[in-house]
Amino acid sequence: MMVQDVFLAAYDAKHRTTAKDRPPLQELVQAQPNREWMDIGFRTFRFHDLRHLHAVEYVRAGGSLYDLQDRLGHESITTTEGYRKFFTPEEWRAAKYAPGTQKRTQQPKLTG
């Protein structure tokens, strides 16, 4: 099924229309693309959302919070802890206290 078919099926379900009485696809997309998509439950997708998806899936696959901090390049663990809202308390505890991980100490910057 193509994206346009999914969109049109969702649009028809929300607005109780059929192929015979709904506006043409081009009209729906060109007139007010964001309103129509959000109206049926889609939201705007940002490329940065892939970074968030990676972070969540990494932790759920057993990665530690401190390793994730390094992967994402966060200077502070507090920034990485912003992902807490995506996890159950058990998942978060497992990530924070994963075996073999320790809080990273900031390494001295090389000058020179």
N, C-alpha and C positions, 0 to 999 in steps of 0.2 A: 504494500500500500504506500503510495507516495504521500509526501507531506501535505500537498494540497487536498488530497482525499481525507486525511485525518482532520485537517482544518475545517473542511466543508461538512463533514459528518458531525463534528463538535458544534459548528455554527448552527446546523439544522436542528440538532437536539436542543440547544439553548433557546433558539428563536422559533421553534416549531414550524420550520419551513421545509420545503422539499426542493429538488432540483428545478421544478417548474416555477415556483414562486419566490425563490431567493434571488437577490441581486447577483449579477455575474461576478465571478472571482476577481477579475481585474478591478472592478468597481469597488469591491470590498477592500482589497489590498491597497489600492492607490488613494482612495478617498481618505480614510483614517486608519492606517494600518495598525497602529498601537492600540487604539480603542477596541477595534474588532477582535484582535488576538487576546487582549487581556479580558475582554468581556466573556470569553468562553473558557477562561482558566489558564491560558498561556501567559507567561511573563517574559519580559525582555531578557535575553541571554547576553551576557558579557563574556568576552574571552577570559577575563580574570576569574570567572566562575569555575573554570577548569582547574585553576590553582587550588581553590577551596575543595573541589571534588577530590583532587589528588590527596590533599592533606587528610581529609576525613577517611578516605579509603586506605591510606597508608597506616593510620592508627588502628583502624578496624582489622587490618591484616596482621596486627601484632607489633607494629612499629612503636618506638618509644617517643614520648613527648619531646625529649631532649634531642633525639636524632632528627625529629621533624623540625625542631628549631634550626638545626644546622642546615637541613635541606632547603628550608624556606629563606634562610639568610636573616632571620630575626636576631637582632642584637640582644633583646630582652626576652626571657621566657614568658613574661607577662603578655607580650604580643601574641605569642603562640597559644597561650591559655585562652585567648579569645575564641578559639574553636570549641571550647567546652560546651557551648549550647547545642552542638550537634550530636552529643553523646549521652548515653545513659550514665548514671553514676558508676556502674560497674565497668563500662568501657573506659571511662575517664581514669578510674583508679588503676586499671591495668596499664594504660598508656603512661601514667605518671610514675608508676612504680615497676615498670618492666624490668625483668632480670638483666643485670649487667649494665644498667645505665646509671649514671650519676649526674648530678648537676654539673654543667660545664662551668669552668671558671674562665673568665675572659683572659685570653692569651695576650701577652704584651705585644704591642705593635712594633714591628721592626722599623728602625729608622736607618737611613743610611746611605 
